[in-house]
Amino acid sequence: MQKQFDIDTAVKTLHIGACEISMPKIRGAQNNVFISKSGIDGSEYVYKFNSAEMVLKNELVAQMLDARNIPVPRVVAHSAGHQWFEVYPKIPGRTLYECIGDGMTPDDIDGVYADILDLFAQMSKIDWRPIYKMQYSQTHDVVKANVTGVNNKFMGKLYSEAVKLMNRGSNETYGLYHCGITPKNVIIGHDGHIAALVDMDEVAIANKNYAFGMMAAKYQQLRGNINTLIDSYEFVSGQILDKKRIHTISNITNFGKRLMWLMGRRKQIHQR
């Protein structure tokens, strides 16, 4: 993680007088996301530091999803010296993770996932060719970069190869999907509906069944049986999914995330 001084300096090249620069309470394992208040009107902004290639890819995919009326942040790429970061106004609301922690009812959780299925169906219609030649346009490259950053190069390569295998499919099954639709990446607005899907790192060219399996993995943890989720998607989208493959991907994903969490914890302990 970059030093707070470097973060403050980079943020203030864009928003002079920015204050209260800190990490969000709900954050991912990479620890590269910060929030600040502008020095002018107190508006809050989100800054995510990353490689130039990842930031530029994220700016473009956010525009592509927004064009399909999929609620995402209005990401703008910015650089300050050697540092690159994406910035966007903070989305009003709370994460689905927080809502569930505060006692969101099972029916309301299912209501959110019904909205997610509609958004997922919209993603299947996006022409992914504009990002095909960009670095990090493929989901296995995103996984390799993120897992390497959290753990190490060996784990990054291992997970990347596993994703390549799970992500195989015919050309018609590929689309531009958000492969990290988890409760921490879903912002719920004050009206109870989805205000935004965040973490554009996870938006990449992927096989439909792989992307669905990644989303279903967390649903499986929350609600148990994912067959209902698959049936609902097939009903609203008119698309057929590979149930057996999705179950396999979900099980492997949940096992892998548990393993990665343990490895990350071990790394943190050794760094103390």
For each residue, the residues with C-beta under 8 A, 3 or more apart:
1: 31 32
2: 6 7 32 49 83
3: 6 7
4: 7 8 21
5: 8 9
6: 2 3 9 10 83
7: 2 3 4 10 11 21 34 47 49
8: 4 5 11 12 18 21
9: 5 6 12 13 80
10: 6 7 13 14 47 49 80 81 83 85
11: 7 8 14 15 18 21 34 36 47
12: 8 9 15 16 17 18
13: 9 10 78 80
14: 10 11 18 78 80 87
15: 11 12 18 36 38 39 45
16: 12 39
17: 12 38 39 40
18: 8 11 12 14 15 21 36 37 38 39 45
19: 36 37 39
20: 35 36 37
21: 4 7 8 11 18 34 35 36
22: 34 35 36
23: 27 31 33 34 35
24: 27 33 34 35 46
25:
26: 95 97 98 184
27: 23 24 31 33 184
28: 31 33 184 199
29: 150 260 261 264
30: 33 146 149 150
31: 1 23 27 28
32: 1 2 48 49 50 149
33: 23 24 27 28 30 46 47 48 49
34: 7 11 21 22 23 24 46 47 48 49
35: 20 21 22 23 24 44 45 46 47 90
36: 11 15 18 19 20 21 22 44 45 47
37: 18 19 20 42 43 44 45
38: 15 17 18 41 42 43 44 45
39: 15 16 17 18 19
40: 17 43
41: 38
42: 37 38
43: 37 38 40 89 90
44: 35 36 37 38 89 90
45: 15 18 35 36 37 38 87 88 89 90
46: 24 33 34 35 73 87 88 89 90
47: 7 10 11 33 34 35 36 85 86 87
48: 32 33 34 55 58 85 86 87
49: 2 7 10 32 33 34 83 84 85
50: 32 54 55 58 84 85 86 201
51: 54 55 84 145
52: 55 56 79 84
53: 56 57 134 135 136
54: 50 51 57 58 84 135 136 142 145 201
55: 48 50 51 52 58 59 77 78 84 85 86
56: 52 53 59 60 77 134
57: 53 54 60 61 131 134 135 136 137 200
58: 48 50 54 55 61 62 75 77 86 200 201 203
59: 55 56 62 63 75 76 77 86 200
60: 56 57 63 64 130 131 134
61: 57 58 64 65 131 176 200 203 204
62: 58 59 65 66 72 73 74 75 88 200 203
63: 59 60 66 67 75
64: 60 61 67 68 126 130 131 176
65: 61 62 68 70 72 123 126 176 178 197 203
66: 62 63 69 70 71 72 74
67: 63 64
68: 64 65 122 123 125 126
69: 66 122
70: 65 66 119 122 123 197
71: 66 119 194 195 196 197
72: 62 65 66 75 196 197 198 200
73: 46 62 88 89 91 196 198 200
74: 62 66 88 89
75: 58 59 62 63 72 86 87 88 200
76: 59 86 87 88
77: 55 56 58 59 84 85 86
78: 13 14 55 84 85 86 87
79: 52 83 84 85
80: 9 10 13 14 83 85
81: 10
82:
83: 2 6 10 49 79 80
84: 49 50 51 52 54 55 77 78 79
85: 10 47 48 49 50 55 77 78 79 80
86: 47 48 50 55 58 59 75 76 77 78 200
87: 14 45 46 47 48 75 76 78
88: 45 46 62 73 74 75 76
89: 43 44 45 46 73 74
90: 35 43 44 45 46
91: 73 187 195 196 198
92: 189 190 195
93: 187 188 189 190 195 196
94: 98 99 187 188
95: 26 98 99 183 184 185 186 187 188
96: 99 100 104 109 112 183 184 186 187 188
97: 26 100 101 182 183 184 186
98: 26 94 95 101 102
99: 94 95 96 102 104 108 183 188
100: 96 97 103 104 109 183 222
101: 97 98
102: 98 99
103: 100
104: 96 99 100 108 109
105: 108 109
106: 109 110 223
107: 110 111
108: 99 104 105 111 112 192
109: 96 100 104 105 106 112 113 222 223
110: 106 107 113 114 223
111: 107 108 114 115 192
112: 96 108 109 115 116 186 188 194
113: 109 110 116 117 219 229
114: 110 111 117 118 232
115: 111 112 118 119 193 194
116: 112 113 119 120 181 186 194 215
117: 113 114 120 121 229 232 233 236 237
118: 114 115 121 122 236
119: 70 71 115 116 122 123 194 197
120: 116 117 123 124 177 181 211 212 215 233 237
121: 117 118 124 125 233 236 237 239
122: 68 69 70 118 119 125 126
123: 65 68 70 119 120 126 175 176 177 178 211
124: 120 121 175 177 208 237 239
125: 68 121 122 175
126: 64 65 68 122 123 175 176
127: 130 176
128: 131 132 137 174 175 176 205
129: 132
130: 60 64 127
131: 57 60 61 64 128 134 137 176 205
132: 128 129 137 205
133: 137
134: 53 56 57 60 131 137
135: 53 54 57 141
136: 53 54 57 141 142 145 201 204
137: 57 128 131 132 133 134 141 204 205
138: 141 142 204 205
139: 142 143 163 167 177 179 204 205 206 210 211
140: 143 144 160 161 163 164 167
141: 135 136 137 138 144 145 160 204
142: 54 136 138 139 145 146 179 201 202 204
143: 139 140 146 147 156 159 160 163
144: 140 141 147 148 156 157 159 160
145: 51 54 136 141 142 148 149 156
146: 30 142 143 149 150 156 201
147: 143 144 150 151 155 156 159 160 260
148: 144 145 151 152 153 155 156 157
149: 30 32 145 146 156
150: 29 30 146 147 260 264 267
151: 147 148 155 156 260 263 264 267
152: 148 155 156 267
153: 148 156 157
154: 157 158
155: 147 148 151 152 158 159 260 263
156: 143 144 145 146 147 148 149 151 152 153 159 160
157: 144 148 153 154 160 161
158: 154 155 161 162
159: 143 144 147 155 156 162 163 256 260
160: 140 141 143 144 147 156 157 163 164
161: 140 157 158 164 165
162: 158 159 165 166 252 256
163: 139 140 143 159 160 166 167 210
164: 140 160 161 167 168
165: 161 162 168
166: 162 163 207 210 213 248 249 252
167: 139 140 163 164 206 207 210
168: 164 165 207
169: 173 174 207 208 209 210
170: 173
171: 174
172:
173: 169 170 207 208 209
174: 128 169 171 205 206 207 208
175: 123 124 125 126 128 205 206 208 211
176: 61 64 65 123 126 127 128 131 203 204 205 206
177: 120 123 124 139 203 204 205 206 208 211
178: 65 123 181 185 197 199 202 203 211
179: 139 142 202 203 204 206 210 211 214 215
180: 185 199 201 202 214
181: 116 120 178 185 186 197 202 214 215 218
182: 97 185 186 215 218
183: 95 96 97 99 100 186 218 222
184: 26 27 28 95 96 97
185: 95 178 180 181 182 197 198 199 202
186: 95 96 97 112 116 181 182 183 194 196 197 198
187: 91 93 94 95 96 194 195 196 197 198
188: 93 94 95 96 99 112 192 193 194 195
189: 92 93 192 193 194 195
190: 92 93
191:
192: 108 111 188 189
193: 115 188 189
194: 71 112 115 116 119 186 187 188 189 197
195: 71 91 92 93 187 188 189
196: 71 72 73 91 93 186 187
197: 65 70 71 72 119 178 181 185 186 187 194
198: 72 73 91 185 186 187
199: 28 178 180 185 202
200: 57 58 59 61 62 72 73 75 86 203
201: 50 54 58 136 142 146 180
202: 142 178 179 180 181 185 199
203: 58 61 62 65 176 177 178 179 200
204: 61 136 137 138 139 141 142 176 177 179
205: 128 131 132 137 138 139 174 175 176 177
206: 139 167 174 175 176 177 179 210 211
207: 166 167 168 169 173 174 210 211
208: 124 169 173 174 175 177 211 212 239 241
209: 169 173 212 213 241 242 245 246 249
210: 139 163 166 167 169 179 206 207 213 214 249
211: 120 123 139 175 177 178 179 206 207 208 214 215
212: 120 208 209 215 216 230 233 241 246
213: 166 209 210 216 217 245 246 247 248 249 250 253
214: 179 180 181 210 211 217 249 250 253
215: 116 120 179 181 182 211 212 218 219
216: 212 213 219 220 226 229 230 246 249 250
217: 213 214 220 221 249 250 251 253 254 257
218: 181 182 183 215 221 222
219: 113 215 216 222 223 226 229
220: 216 217 223 224 225 226 250 254
221: 217 218 254
222: 100 109 183 218 219
223: 106 109 110 219 220 226 229
224: 220
225: 220 228
226: 216 219 220 223 229 230 246 247 250
227: 230 231 243
228: 225 231 232
229: 113 117 216 219 223 226 232 233
230: 212 216 226 227 233 234 241 243 246
231: 227 228 234 235
232: 114 117 228 229 235 236
233: 117 120 121 212 229 230 236 237 239 241
234: 230 231 237 238 239 240 241
235: 231 232
236: 117 118 121 232 233
237: 117 120 121 124 233 234
238: 234
239: 121 124 208 233 234
240: 234
241: 208 209 212 230 233 234 246
242: 209 245 246
243: 227 230 246 247
244: 247 248
245: 209 213 242 248 249
246: 209 212 213 216 226 230 241 242 243 249 250
247: 213 226 243 244 250 251
248: 166 213 244 245 251 252
249: 166 209 210 213 214 216 217 245 246 252 253
250: 213 214 216 217 220 226 246 247 253 254
251: 217 247 248 254 255
252: 162 166 248 249 255 256
253: 213 214 217 249 250 256 257
254: 217 220 221 250 251 257 258
255: 251 252 258 259
256: 159 162 252 253 259 260
257: 217 253 254 260 261
258: 254 255 261 262
259: 255 256 262 263
260: 29 147 150 151 155 159 256 257 263 264
261: 29 257 258 264 265
262: 258 259 265 266
263: 151 155 259 260 266 267
264: 29 150 151 260 261 267 268
265: 261 262 268 269
266: 262 263 269 270
267: 150 151 152 263 264 270 271
268: 264 265 271 272
269: 265 266 272
270: 266 267
271: 267 268
272: 268 269
